[in-house]
């Protein structure tokens, strides 16, 4: 940080945001430049294992999406040139 005196030191404390229908857990951590995806995977799996051990269930919602296409265009009425 001494090389960049204008940068603030990052806050690494965990944050929890609560609303009326969901919780967001934010975990901040330091990591090397490479391997962050694998580290996030291992952290997420460890958290889920601890939730399972504590009998905490994570709910998710499922939505059905129905695509309503407009009806196919009508074919124009054929003109009859026959005389009756």
C-alpha positions in Angstrom: 0.0 0.0 0.0 3.0 2.3 0.4 3.5 2.4 -3.3 0.0 3.7 -3.8 -0.6 6.3 -1.0 -4.0 7.4 -2.3 -5.6 3.9 -2.1 -7.6 3.1 1.0 -6.9 -0.1 2.8 -9.6 -2.6 1.9 -12.2 -3.6 4.5 -12.1 -7.3 5.0 -14.8 -7.8 7.6 -17.8 -10.0 6.5 -21.0 -8.1 5.7 -24.6 -9.3 6.0 -27.5 -7.5 4.3 -31.0 -8.4 5.4 -34.3 -7.5 3.6 -37.8 -8.7 4.2 -37.4 -11.8 2.0 -33.7 -12.6 1.5 -30.3 -12.5 3.1 -27.0 -11.7 1.4 -23.8 -12.8 2.9 -20.7 -11.0 1.5 -17.3 -12.5 2.1 -14.2 -10.5 1.4 -10.9 -12.2 1.2 -7.4 -11.7 -0.2 -6.2 -14.1 -2.9 -3.5 -14.6 -5.4 -4.1 -13.4 -8.9 -4.5 -16.9 -10.3 -6.8 -19.6 -8.8 -9.6 -17.3 -7.5 -12.4 -19.3 -9.1 -11.2 -22.5 -7.4 -10.8 -20.7 -4.1 -14.4 -19.3 -4.4 -15.7 -22.8 -5.2 -13.9 -24.3 -2.1 -15.2 -21.5 0.2 -18.8 -21.9 -1.1 -18.7 -25.6 -0.6 -17.3 -25.3 2.9 -20.1 -22.8 3.8 -22.8 -25.1 2.4 -21.3 -28.0 4.3 -21.5 -26.0 7.5 -25.1 -25.0 6.8 -26.0 -28.6 6.3 -24.2 -29.6 9.5 -26.2 -26.8 11.4 -29.4 -28.0 9.7 -29.8 -24.7 7.9 -31.7 -25.1 4.6 -31.2 -22.7 1.7 -34.4 -22.1 -0.2 -34.7 -21.2 -3.8 -37.6 -20.2 -5.9 -38.6 -21.7 -9.2 -40.4 -19.8 -11.9 -42.2 -21.2 -15.0 -41.7 -19.0 -18.0 -44.2 -19.4 -20.8 -43.4 -17.9 -24.2 -46.5 -16.7 -25.9 -46.0 -16.3 -29.6 -48.3 -14.3 -31.6 -50.7 -16.4 -33.8 -49.4 -17.2 -37.2 -50.5 -14.7 -39.9 -53.6 -15.6 -41.8 -53.2 -16.4 -45.4 -55.0 -13.9 -47.6 -58.3 -15.0 -48.9 -58.0 -16.3 -52.4 -59.8 -14.4 -55.1 -61.9 -16.4 -57.4 -62.1 -15.3 -61.0 -64.5 -18.0 -62.0 -68.0 -16.9 -63.1 -70.9 -18.8 -61.9 
